[in-house]
Amino acid sequence: MGTEQDINHQMKVVTGDSGYVLEDVPHLADYIPDLPTYPNPLRSNPAYSVVKQYFVDMDDTVPQKVVVHKDGPRGVHFRRAGPRQKVYFDSDEVHACIVTCGGLCPGLNTVIREIVCGLFHMYGVTKVIGIDGGYRGFYSKNTIPLTPKVVNDIHKRGGTILGTSRGGHDTMKIVDSIQDRGINQVYIIGGDGTQKGAAVIYEECRQRGLKVVVAGIPKTIDNDIPVIDRSFGFDTAVEEAQRAINAAHVEAESAENGLGVVKLMGRYSGFIAMYATLASRDVDCCLIPESPFYLGGEGGLFEYVEKRLKENGHMVIVIAEGAGQELLSQSLQSANEQDASGNRLLQDVGLWISQSIKDHFKQRKIAITLKYIDPTYMIRAIPSNAADNVYCTLLAQSCVHGAMAGFTGYTSGLVNGRQTYIPFNRINERQNKVVITDRMWARLLSSTNQPSFLGPKDVIEVRKEEQPPNQLLDGENGKDDKPGN
């Protein structure tokens, strides 16, 4: 097998036979010579005594694509997560910290709880602290001591007990604080902006030659992080969105020419809107950022709304917050203002489209009853459901196993149903988006019976933009049956 070191130390590429490529994560031993190793404490852990194979083999990898041609290359793989036979930290030596950054997401407290309990119960680690208030908390706020007793029931609450913030990323100050406090394991929970920050922190720790693991757990309610099957909290968000859609449907159904409009989260990616629509069955039209639409004229939204009201007498529209922003007049635009995380501040497309529909029907002298529901922050402030709680446990424990094994500069994520360690630069390379030439979007169009709002020329252009060289190996079609892809 051949090895090629990535320029910025964020990925080790190993090539093998039959087109096998391993995109491996860094290790402390890459830049610190003669590190001592210790037997894994799980050898004597009663919880693991029933497990047939205690430890993950060092050569175990997980393929990024599961659909391949029989004669095609084996493709990209990632290192399989799990406990290793030898660890690079003595339990008494570990001083870990956990930080949460960016917006809220169901399951944050579950991840915090399982990191603390995983370190304590599996590896006997007793020194774990929480950083209060996001990245800037490293140098401007107090820390919170975390023990299994402190975090015992926090998974039953929404939000994060550590507090969060956007921005405030001063790399030198953060690493100075890590060094001064004697921290040697840093667990960072956040979205793509947070993981970019984590990558910079890892690079600085490496440059200083510090024996400090920097590990990430990807968090985004929009499910827009690439590579991974889905982000934690996404299932809960979709489930909670059903309540708003159901309320809109009841309101619409109870009035003559009733219209319910529901705005859901999704700044750049329409996954929540798409899956909530597919799950609900009560939605007549779903509008997302990836699929352009237009209001007036033949084949436009107004025409479709009129047609639906004539047929059914009522209608429900779900719109993602980032959809249709280009249609809002320039006078309403916020001059490309951004929040502290660098995200574009959006206008309220739900209010705008509701008013546009009202104005259109007023001109047509057709009476309608429109109700607008905006559950945006309600769906992310709740505790995670059962499926997400289990997923959070897997993510957190896998992250802990990787840190104890000396891996660093990685994100713990689910790929094709298996826990893996993914290099930071793969997580940060792009945003995951709904592919509107893929089968999942076609399923939605079939379910709602809405028009695609794309003309023949638009379809050709979209296909050109999104068509991979080999659909089965490189495109989204190889994994379109998985939630969140």
C-alpha positions as CSV (number, residue, x, y, z in Angstrom):
1,M,0.0,0.0,0.0
2,G,1.2,3.5,-0.8
3,T,0.9,6.5,1.6
4,E,0.6,10.2,0.7
5,Q,0.7,12.8,3.4
6,D,-1.8,15.6,3.0
7,I,-0.2,19.1,2.9
8,N,-2.0,20.5,6.0
9,H,-1.8,17.4,8.1
10,Q,-5.6,16.9,8.2
11,M,-5.7,13.7,6.2
12,K,-3.4,10.7,5.5
13,V,-4.2,9.1,2.1
14,V,-3.4,5.4,1.8
15,T,-3.9,3.7,-1.5
16,G,-4.3,-0.1,-2.1
17,D,-5.2,-2.7,-4.7
18,S,-8.3,-2.5,-6.9
19,G,-8.7,1.3,-6.5
20,Y,-8.9,1.2,-2.7
21,V,-8.4,4.6,-1.0
22,L,-8.3,5.1,2.7
23,E,-8.7,8.7,3.8
24,D,-7.2,8.3,7.3
25,V,-7.2,10.6,10.2
26,P,-4.0,12.0,12.0
27,H,-2.5,10.4,15.1
28,L,-0.5,11.9,18.0
29,A,2.3,9.5,17.0
30,D,2.6,11.4,13.7
31,Y,4.3,14.3,15.3
32,I,5.2,13.2,18.9
33,P,7.9,10.5,18.9
34,D,8.2,7.6,21.4
35,L,4.7,8.1,23.0
36,P,4.1,5.5,25.7
37,T,1.1,3.2,25.3
38,Y,-1.1,1.4,27.9
39,P,-3.4,-1.6,27.8
40,N,-7.0,-0.6,27.2
41,P,-8.9,-0.6,30.6
42,L,-11.9,-2.1,28.8
43,R,-10.0,-5.5,29.1
44,S,-11.2,-5.6,32.7
45,N,-14.5,-3.7,32.3
46,P,-17.4,-6.0,33.3
47,A,-19.6,-4.3,30.7
48,Y,-17.4,-5.6,27.9
49,S,-16.8,-9.1,29.3
50,V,-19.7,-10.5,27.1
51,V,-18.4,-8.9,23.9
52,K,-16.8,-11.6,21.6
53,Q,-14.4,-9.2,20.0
54,Y,-13.3,-6.4,22.4
55,F,-11.4,-4.3,20.0
56,V,-11.7,-3.0,16.5
57,D,-8.9,-4.3,14.2
58,M,-6.5,-1.5,13.0
59,D,-7.1,-2.5,9.4
60,D,-11.0,-2.2,9.6
61,T,-12.3,0.5,7.3
62,V,-15.8,1.6,6.1
63,P,-16.6,2.4,2.4
64,Q,-18.1,5.8,1.6
65,K,-20.2,4.3,-1.2
66,V,-22.0,0.9,-0.8
67,V,-23.2,0.7,-4.5
68,V,-20.4,-0.1,-6.9
69,H,-19.8,-1.8,-10.2
70,K,-18.4,-5.3,-9.9
71,D,-15.4,-4.4,-12.0
72,G,-15.1,-0.8,-10.7
73,P,-12.7,0.6,-8.1
74,R,-13.3,-0.1,-4.4
75,G,-13.4,3.6,-3.8
76,V,-12.9,5.8,-0.7
77,H,-12.9,4.3,2.8
78,F,-12.7,5.8,6.3
79,R,-11.2,4.3,9.5
80,R,-13.7,2.3,11.5
81,A,-14.4,3.8,15.0
82,G,-14.2,1.8,18.2
83,P,-11.9,0.8,21.1
84,R,-8.3,-0.2,20.3
85,Q,-6.1,-2.7,22.2
86,K,-3.7,-0.1,23.2
87,V,-4.4,3.5,24.4
88,Y,-2.1,6.5,24.4
89,F,-3.4,8.1,27.6
90,D,-3.2,6.8,31.2
91,S,-6.6,7.3,32.8
92,D,-5.3,9.5,35.6
93,E,-3.4,11.7,33.0
94,V,-6.5,12.6,31.0
95,H,-7.9,16.1,31.5
96,A,-10.8,16.5,29.0
97,C,-13.0,19.4,28.1
98,I,-16.2,19.7,26.1
99,V,-17.5,22.7,24.2
100,T,-20.7,23.4,22.2
101,C,-20.9,26.0,19.5
102,G,-23.4,27.5,17.1
103,G,-27.2,27.0,17.1
104,L,-29.1,24.6,19.3
105,C,-30.0,21.1,18.2
106,P,-31.9,18.2,19.9
107,G,-29.4,15.8,21.5
108,L,-26.7,18.2,22.5
109,N,-27.1,17.3,26.2
110,T,-27.2,13.6,25.4
111,V,-23.8,13.9,23.6
112,I,-22.3,15.8,26.5
113,R,-23.7,13.2,29.0
114,E,-22.3,10.3,27.0
115,I,-18.9,11.8,26.6
116,V,-18.6,12.3,30.3
117,C,-20.1,8.9,31.2
118,G,-18.0,7.2,28.5
119,L,-14.8,8.6,29.8
120,F,-15.7,7.8,33.4
121,H,-17.2,4.4,33.1
122,M,-15.2,2.9,30.2
123,Y,-11.8,4.5,30.9
124,G,-11.9,5.7,34.5
125,V,-11.3,9.3,33.6
126,T,-12.4,11.7,36.4
127,K,-11.2,15.1,35.2
128,V,-13.7,16.5,32.7
129,I,-14.8,20.1,32.4
130,G,-17.3,22.0,30.3
131,I,-16.4,25.2,28.5
132,D,-19.1,27.8,29.2
133,G,-20.5,29.7,26.2
134,G,-18.8,28.3,23.0
135,Y,-15.3,29.0,21.7
136,R,-14.9,32.3,23.4
137,G,-15.6,30.6,26.7
138,F,-12.0,29.1,26.6
139,Y,-10.6,32.5,27.5
140,S,-13.5,34.7,28.7
141,K,-15.8,32.5,30.9
142,N,-15.7,30.0,33.7
143,T,-15.5,26.3,33.2
144,I,-18.1,23.8,34.6
145,P,-16.9,20.6,36.3
146,L,-18.6,17.6,34.7
147,T,-19.2,14.3,36.5
148,P,-21.7,11.4,35.8
149,K,-23.7,12.8,38.7
150,V,-23.9,16.3,37.3
151,V,-24.9,15.1,33.8
152,N,-27.1,12.2,35.0
153,D,-30.5,13.5,33.7
154,I,-29.5,16.4,31.3
155,H,-30.5,14.3,28.3
156,K,-34.2,15.0,29.3
157,R,-33.7,18.7,28.6
158,G,-33.4,20.6,25.4
159,G,-30.6,23.0,24.6
160,T,-27.1,22.7,26.1
161,I,-26.1,22.9,29.8
162,L,-22.8,24.4,28.7
163,G,-24.3,27.3,26.8
164,T,-23.3,28.2,23.2
165,S,-22.4,31.1,21.0
166,R,-21.4,32.0,17.5
167,G,-18.0,33.3,16.5
168,G,-15.4,34.4,19.1
169,H,-12.8,32.1,17.6
170,D,-9.3,33.4,18.6
171,T,-7.2,30.3,17.9
172,M,-4.1,31.4,19.7
173,K,-6.0,32.4,22.9
174,I,-7.9,29.1,22.8
175,V,-4.8,26.9,22.5
176,D,-3.0,29.1,25.1
177,S,-6.0,28.3,27.4
178,I,-5.8,24.6,26.6
179,Q,-2.1,24.6,27.4
180,D,-2.4,26.6,30.6
181,R,-5.2,24.4,32.0
182,G,-3.3,21.2,31.1
183,I,-6.2,20.0,28.9
184,N,-5.2,17.1,26.6
185,Q,-8.5,16.0,25.1
186,V,-10.8,18.6,23.5
187,Y,-14.3,17.5,22.4
188,I,-15.9,20.0,20.1
189,I,-19.6,19.8,19.2
190,G,-20.8,22.0,16.4
191,G,-21.7,22.5,12.7
192,D,-19.5,23.1,9.7
193,G,-18.2,26.5,10.9
194,T,-17.4,25.0,14.3
195,Q,-15.5,22.0,12.7
196,K,-13.5,24.4,10.6
197,G,-12.5,26.1,13.8
198,A,-11.7,22.7,15.3
199,A,-9.4,22.0,12.4
200,V,-7.5,25.2,13.0
201,I,-7.2,24.4,16.7
202,Y,-5.8,20.9,15.8
203,E,-3.2,22.5,13.4
204,E,-2.0,24.9,16.1
205,C,-1.8,22.1,18.8
206,R,0.2,20.0,16.3
207,Q,2.5,23.0,15.4
208,R,3.2,23.4,19.1
209,G,3.9,19.7,19.5
210,L,1.2,19.3,22.2
211,K,-0.1,15.9,23.2
212,V,-3.7,17.2,22.8
213,V,-6.4,15.3,20.9
214,V,-8.9,17.5,19.1
215,A,-12.1,15.6,18.2
216,G,-15.3,16.8,16.7
217,I,-18.9,15.7,16.8
218,P,-20.9,17.1,13.9
219,K,-24.0,19.0,14.8
220,T,-26.5,20.7,12.4
221,I,-30.2,20.8,12.5
222,D,-30.3,21.3,8.7
223,N,-28.4,18.0,8.1
224,D,-26.1,19.8,5.7
225,I,-22.8,18.2,6.8
226,P,-21.3,16.0,4.0
227,V,-20.1,12.4,4.1
228,I,-22.1,11.4,7.2
229,D,-25.5,9.6,6.8
230,R,-27.3,12.2,8.9
231,S,-26.6,14.6,11.8
232,F,-28.0,13.9,15.3
233,G,-31.2,15.7,16.1
234,F,-32.4,15.6,12.5
235,D,-35.0,12.8,13.2
236,T,-36.3,14.7,16.2
237,A,-36.6,17.9,14.2
238,V,-38.5,16.2,11.4
239,E,-40.8,14.5,14.0
240,E,-41.5,17.9,15.8
241,A,-42.2,19.6,12.4
242,Q,-45.1,17.2,12.0
243,R,-47.0,19.0,14.7
244,A,-46.8,22.3,12.9
245,I,-47.8,20.7,9.6
246,N,-50.7,18.9,11.3
247,A,-51.9,22.2,12.8
248,A,-51.7,23.9,9.4
249,H,-53.6,21.1,7.8
250,V,-56.4,21.2,10.5
251,E,-56.7,25.0,10.0
252,A,-56.7,24.8,6.2
253,E,-59.2,21.9,6.1
254,S,-61.6,23.8,8.4
255,A,-62.0,26.8,6.2
256,E,-63.3,27.5,2.7
257,N,-60.3,27.9,0.4
258,G,-58.1,27.3,3.5
259,L,-54.4,27.7,3.1
260,G,-51.8,26.6,5.7
261,V,-48.2,27.8,5.2
262,V,-45.4,26.3,7.4
263,K,-41.9,27.7,7.5
264,L,-39.2,25.2,8.6
265,M,-35.4,25.5,9.1
266,G,-33.1,25.0,6.2
267,R,-30.9,28.0,5.3
268,Y,-29.1,26.3,2.4
269,S,-30.4,22.7,2.5
270,G,-34.0,21.6,2.4
271,F,-33.7,18.3,4.2
272,I,-36.0,19.0,7.1
273,A,-38.7,20.4,4.8
274,M,-38.3,17.4,2.4
275,Y,-38.5,14.7,5.0
276,A,-41.2,16.4,7.0
277,T,-43.3,16.6,3.8
278,L,-42.7,13.0,3.0
279,A,-43.5,11.9,6.5
280,S,-46.6,14.0,6.8
281,R,-48.6,13.1,3.7
282,D,-50.7,16.3,4.3
283,V,-48.5,18.7,2.4
284,D,-49.5,19.8,-1.1
285,C,-46.3,21.8,-2.0
286,C,-42.8,21.7,-0.6
287,L,-40.4,24.6,-1.5
288,I,-36.6,24.3,-0.7
289,P,-33.5,26.3,-1.5
290,E,-32.1,23.8,-4.0
291,S,-35.2,23.9,-6.2
292,P,-36.0,27.3,-7.8
293,F,-39.6,28.2,-8.2
294,Y,-41.5,31.2,-9.6
295,L,-44.8,32.7,-8.6
296,G,-46.8,34.0,-11.6
297,G,-47.4,32.8,-15.1
298,E,-48.0,29.4,-16.5
299,G,-46.7,26.6,-14.4
300,G,-46.0,29.0,-11.5
301,L,-46.9,28.6,-7.8
302,F,-50.0,30.8,-8.0
303,E,-51.5,28.7,-10.8
304,Y,-50.8,25.5,-8.8
305,V,-52.4,26.9,-5.6
306,E,-55.5,27.9,-7.6
307,K,-55.7,24.5,-9.1
308,R,-55.3,22.7,-5.7
309,L,-57.9,24.9,-4.0
310,K,-60.4,24.2,-6.8
311,E,-59.8,20.4,-6.5
312,N,-59.6,20.0,-2.7
313,G,-60.9,23.2,-1.2
314,H,-57.8,23.5,1.0
315,M,-54.0,23.3,0.7
316,V,-50.8,23.1,2.9
317,I,-47.4,24.6,1.8
318,V,-44.1,23.8,3.5
319,I,-41.3,26.2,2.8
320,A,-37.7,26.1,4.0
321,E,-36.3,29.4,5.4
322,G,-33.7,29.6,2.6
323,A,-36.1,29.0,-0.3
324,G,-37.0,31.8,-2.7
325,Q,-34.7,34.4,-1.2
326,E,-33.7,35.5,-4.7
327,L,-37.4,36.4,-5.3
328,L,-37.6,38.9,-2.5
329,S,-37.2,42.4,-3.8
330,Q,-33.8,44.0,-3.4
331,S,-35.3,46.6,-1.1
332,L,-36.0,43.9,1.4
333,Q,-32.6,42.3,1.3
334,S,-30.3,42.8,4.2
335,A,-27.3,43.8,2.2
336,N,-25.7,40.4,2.6
337,E,-25.5,40.8,6.4
338,Q,-24.1,37.8,8.2
339,D,-24.3,36.5,11.7
340,A,-21.2,35.8,13.9
341,S,-20.8,32.4,12.3
342,G,-20.7,33.8,8.7
343,N,-24.2,32.7,7.8
344,R,-26.2,35.0,5.6
345,L,-29.1,36.7,7.5
346,L,-32.3,35.7,5.7
347,Q,-35.5,37.6,5.2
348,D,-38.7,35.8,6.5
349,V,-39.7,34.0,3.3
350,G,-42.8,32.5,5.0
351,L,-44.3,35.9,5.7
352,W,-43.4,37.2,2.2
353,I,-44.9,34.2,0.4
354,S,-48.0,34.3,2.6
355,Q,-48.5,38.0,1.7
356,S,-47.8,37.4,-2.0
357,I,-50.5,34.6,-2.1
358,K,-53.0,36.9,-0.3
359,D,-52.3,39.8,-2.7
360,H,-52.6,37.5,-5.7
361,F,-56.0,36.1,-4.7
362,K,-57.2,39.6,-3.7
363,Q,-56.5,40.8,-7.2
364,R,-58.4,37.7,-8.6
365,K,-61.3,38.6,-6.2
366,I,-61.1,35.1,-4.7
367,A,-61.7,34.8,-0.9
368,I,-59.1,32.7,0.9
369,T,-58.3,32.0,4.6
370,L,-54.5,31.8,5.1
371,K,-52.8,30.8,8.3
372,Y,-49.0,31.1,8.6
373,I,-47.2,28.9,11.2
374,D,-43.5,29.4,12.0
375,P,-42.2,26.7,14.4
376,T,-38.6,27.5,13.4
377,Y,-37.0,27.5,16.9
378,M,-39.5,25.2,18.5
379,I,-38.2,22.2,16.6
380,R,-34.6,22.6,17.7
381,A,-35.2,23.5,21.4
382,I,-36.7,20.1,22.4
383,P,-35.0,17.1,23.9
384,S,-34.0,14.4,21.3
385,N,-36.3,11.4,20.6
386,A,-35.4,7.8,21.2
387,A,-33.7,7.2,17.8
388,D,-31.5,10.3,18.2
389,N,-30.6,9.5,21.8
390,V,-29.2,6.1,20.7
391,Y,-27.4,7.8,17.8
392,C,-25.9,10.4,20.2
393,T,-24.6,7.6,22.4
394,L,-22.9,5.9,19.5
395,L,-21.3,9.2,18.3
396,A,-20.1,10.2,21.8
397,Q,-18.7,6.8,22.8
398,S,-16.9,6.4,19.4
399,C,-15.4,9.8,19.8
400,V,-14.1,8.8,23.2
401,H,-12.6,5.5,21.9
402,G,-10.8,7.5,19.2
403,A,-9.3,10.1,21.6
404,M,-8.0,7.4,24.0
405,A,-6.5,5.6,21.0
406,G,-4.5,8.7,20.2
407,F,-6.3,9.7,17.0
408,T,-6.8,13.5,16.6
409,G,-8.0,16.0,14.0
410,Y,-11.1,13.9,13.3
411,T,-14.9,14.0,13.4
412,S,-16.9,11.0,14.7
413,G,-19.7,10.2,12.2
414,L,-22.0,7.5,10.8
415,V,-21.1,6.4,7.3
416,N,-23.4,3.7,5.7
417,G,-24.6,2.7,9.1
418,R,-21.1,2.3,10.6
419,Q,-19.3,4.6,13.1
420,T,-16.2,6.1,11.5
421,Y,-13.4,8.7,12.0
422,I,-13.5,11.3,9.3
423,P,-10.7,13.9,8.6
424,F,-11.8,17.5,9.3
425,N,-11.1,18.6,5.7
426,R,-13.7,16.1,4.3
427,I,-16.3,17.5,6.7
428,N,-15.5,21.1,5.8
429,E,-15.1,20.7,2.0
430,R,-18.7,21.5,1.1
431,Q,-22.3,21.6,2.4
432,N,-24.6,18.7,1.8
433,K,-27.7,19.6,-0.2
434,V,-30.8,18.0,-1.6
435,V,-30.0,16.7,-5.1
436,I,-33.1,17.6,-7.1
437,T,-32.2,15.2,-9.9
438,D,-32.1,12.4,-7.4
439,R,-34.8,9.8,-6.6
440,M,-35.7,11.1,-3.1
441,W,-36.8,14.5,-4.5
442,A,-38.7,12.6,-7.3
443,R,-40.4,10.6,-4.5
444,L,-41.5,13.9,-2.9
445,L,-42.9,15.3,-6.2
446,S,-44.8,12.1,-6.7
447,S,-46.2,12.1,-3.1
448,T,-47.3,15.8,-3.2
449,N,-48.1,15.8,-7.0
450,Q,-46.7,19.3,-7.1
451,P,-44.9,20.6,-10.2
452,S,-41.1,20.8,-10.2
453,F,-41.3,24.5,-11.3
454,L,-38.4,23.7,-13.6
455,G,-38.7,24.2,-17.4
456,P,-37.0,21.7,-19.8
457,K,-34.0,24.0,-20.2
458,D,-33.7,24.3,-16.4
459,V,-33.7,20.5,-16.0
460,I,-30.8,20.2,-18.5
461,E,-28.8,22.9,-16.6
462,V,-29.4,21.3,-13.2
463,R,-28.4,17.9,-14.5
464,K,-25.2,19.3,-16.0
465,E,-24.3,20.9,-12.6
466,E,-25.2,17.9,-10.5
467,Q,-24.3,14.9,-12.8
468,P,-21.3,13.1,-11.4
469,P,-18.8,11.2,-13.7
470,N,-20.2,7.9,-12.4
471,Q,-23.6,8.0,-10.7
472,L,-23.2,4.8,-8.8
473,L,-19.7,5.5,-7.5
474,D,-19.5,9.3,-7.0
475,G,-23.1,10.6,-7.0
476,E,-25.8,10.8,-4.4
477,N,-27.7,8.0,-6.0
478,G,-25.6,5.3,-4.4
479,K,-27.0,6.4,-1.0
480,D,-30.4,8.0,-1.7
481,D,-32.3,5.5,0.4
482,K,-30.6,6.6,3.5
483,P,-32.3,9.3,5.7
484,G,-30.5,12.6,5.4
485,N,-28.9,12.0,2.0
